[in-house]
Amino acid sequence: MATDAILVRDFQFQILFWNKGAERIYGWLSKEVLEKDSREILFAPETQTQLEVPLKSVIEKGCWQGELNKITKSGKKIVVESRWTLMQDGNGKPKSILCVDTDITEKKQLQEQFFRTQRLESVGTLAGGIAHDLNNILTPILAASQLLQNKLFQEEERCQQLMTLVESNARRGATLVKQVLSFTRGFQGERRIIQVEYLISEIIQITQQTFPKSIEFSTSIAEDIWAVTGDTTQLHQVLMNLIVNARDALPDGGIIAISATNQFLDETYTKMNLDAKVGNYIVITITDNGIGIPPEILDKIFEPFFTTKGVNTGTGLGLSTALGIVKSHGGFIKVSSRVGKGSKFRVFLPAVQATEVLNVENLEAHTGQGELILVVDDEPQIREIAQIILENHNYKMLAASTGIEAIAFYAQYKHQIKAVLMDIMMPEMDGIIAIRTLQKMNKEVKIIACSGLNSMEMLTEAADTKVQAVLSKPYTAKELLKILDQIFRN
């Protein structure tokens, strides 16, 4: 029995051939799909943009290979390893595309479980430092809050000073929590363009705060550094693994240097390194001046379960995981080391062109035009701060503490309410059910889904409800106002 799905389609996406393997994987019989549009049969509307790169590649080069997100007849989402080959007619002109698909959904799920286990090990290593840093963050917040309540400190200048202290520490705490959550849970989804300087700065921030004070960091990033396409969490994981290893090589302290440069790899380089392809790369280098790696061990460090650490101090999966992630991004790793002098790991990632991402914090705060916003959250402090933000910027607000209360309010004020800010996790009735109920009451309702967990499952479920935007907690006033402005003005 054929295990792979084999299909042929023309350049109008019409299916010309469909084998038994395709019937087994996708659930459609051959007679049901022949001459049908393969995009409608195999792809959800929101995922059809992933076809642009393969189509361009197969036309230009004659072949393409990679992963695609598809759907079965029953609507189940699957991931396939797809190989495309350009078929030509007797005159050598392109006539169709042969596609061979292997279902790797289960393999991808197991891989993500493995990655998550390895990430949790890294977080366990950093746990003491994270707890210490959170306490350092919370101490000035608590102290300043108490002082602000004391009438002896109501002078305007001193109040402003204390409020700035509270805000800056709250931001530090929020950033740390977001980093830990995203790292341990992992974000799945389409790869996106990543600015390398931000990636490195986030890793440096969390490691500087959690590593021993005897370890110094130095960074050097080229001003014109290119961008990469990838999974942010997985690339975080690569850098975290390498930096934790560098720390372990510095038992008495030392220096960890991180740099990022642009590099073009020519044919000569690729002939000397079979993992490389001709093109532009970003090279992220992590160097330590620690104990180094003996020559007899150097060739084994990327092998699964190989470790030089003691019992219960490591699984030996960190470097093999890092290498697997980098290879899945089209890159490779080079390592050099001298005993007693330190080690150098260079991560090569294919570069892409990208435009600078605007920082939302630098944008002007938007004001409303008297629109009524229904804010739904079971936390009274969040409802209170949302009310202050909205009413100070020319919005009106209704507050509901449960999904049931939100539905009752919406039934009463349906024509006045212009948007709903809905918390996803609430008692009695969760936000997703409440959103779907509101959409049945009015399919045009504008909804912003809000979540305190950077959980991809939450955000994916919110996306399935076709909400207008997703806002992560904790959010700033400017972030909330910007999203409202976008959904009203677009």
Buried (B, 14 or more C-beta within 10 A) or exposed (E): EEEBBBBBBBEEBBBBBBBBBBBBBBBBEBEEBBEBBBBEBBBEEEBEEBBEEBBEBBBEEEBBEBEBBBBBBEEEEBBBBBBBBBBEEEEEEBBBBBBBBBBBBEEBEEBBEBBBEBBEBBBEBBEEBBEEBBEEBBEBBEBBEEBBEEEEBEEEEEBEEBEEBBEEBBBBBBBBBBBBBBBBBBBBEEBEEBBBBEBBEBBBBBBBBBBEEEBBBEBEBBEEBBBBBBBBBBBBBBBBBBBBBBBBBBEEBBBBBBBBBBBEBEEEBBEEEEEBBEEEBBBBBBBBBBBBBEEEEBEEBBEEEEBBEEEEEBBBBBBBBBBBBBEBBBBBBBBEBEEEEBBBBBBBBBBBEBEEEEEEEEEEBBEBEEBBBBBBBBBEEBBEBBBEBBEEBEBBBBBBBBBBBBBEBBEEEEEEBBBBBBBBBBEEBBBBBBBEBBBEEEEEBBBBBBBBBBBBEBBEBBBEBEBBBBBBBBBBBBBBBBBBBEBBEE
